[in-house]
Amino acid sequence: MTMHINDTNFNKEVLEEKGIVLVDFFATWCGPCKMLAPILEELDGELKDVKIVKVDVDESPEVSTKYGIQSIPTMKLFKDGQDMQTLVGFLPKDQIISMIDSNR
């Protein structure tokens, strides 16, 4: 199951992490976020070298504001703590994999 993180542990789980971390900024009331969730669960099981975490924007306003999250779902890809790329909106699995592969 994809790990849920928040303002308190974002730095430890994302910025201090070595390798690739995909962060899904979402809200429980967001329809496209609900459609994206099973895709991210699949990827979490398939991509052993990629850490996938979720941040509820309603519960984590500090980190959401820091990264300028205005629309959800928004996925941000971090590599060795560096913000590499952002994708906004629901996207199919192959586009998410392409973003990850282009930053390996």
N, C-alpha and C positions, 0 to 999 in steps of 0.2 A: 504494500500500500504506500502511496506517495506521502512523504512526510509533510506535515503542516508546520510552518514556522511563523514567527511574528517579529515585532519590533525588537523584542528582548534578545532573541537568538539569531537574528539575520546575519550579523557580522560574523559570528562563529560558523554558521552553517553555509554561508555563501562567500563572503569576502575573504575569509581565512582558509578556505578550502582550496586544495590543489586540484587542478584538472577542470573539467567542464561541469557547470551547474546550470540547469535550466530552471528558471523561476517563473511560475505561473501566478500572476496577480489576478485574483478572481473575487466574486461575491456569491454568497449562497443563493441570492435571488436572481442571478443572471442566467438567462436561458442559454446563450452561446457557451457560457462557462460550463454548464452542465453537460452540453454536447461534447466539449473538449475533454472533460475529465476521464472518460474511459480510454481515449486515445493516449493520454499521458500515462495512465496506469499500464497500458500495453507497453509503451516505450520504456517505462521504468523497469518492467520485467525483461525486456529485450536488450536494452543498452546498458550493459554492466559497467561501462566506463564513464557513464553520465549520471550525475546525481540530479534527480528531479524533485523539486520542492514546490509547495503551494503557499501563497500569502493571501489571506483574506483582507481585502482593502478596508473593510469596515472595522476590523479588529486591529489593524496595523497602520494607522494613519501616518505615522512618522516615516516609515520606509516607503510607503506609497507616494507620499509628497516628495521625499528626497529624490525619487527616480521619475517624477513627473507623470505618474500614472493618471490618465484622464479618461481612458476608455478601457473597458474590460470585456473579454479577457485580453491581457497583455502578457506576452512571454518575453522575458529578457534572458539572454545567454551570457553567462560569465565564464571566463577562463582564467584560472589562477587569480581570482579576485577582481579581474578587470571586466568592466561592462563592455561586451563585444558587439551585441546586436539585439534589436528589438523587433518583435512581430506583434501586430495588433489585430484582434478579431479572431474568429474561429477559422482555423486552417486545417486542411487535411493532413494526415500522418506523413505523407511523402514530403510535403513542404517543410514540416518541422524537422524531419530527418535531414533534408537538404541544408537547412540553417545550421544544424549541429555539425554536419560533415564539412561545411565550408569554414568552420572555425576550429577544426581539430588540429 
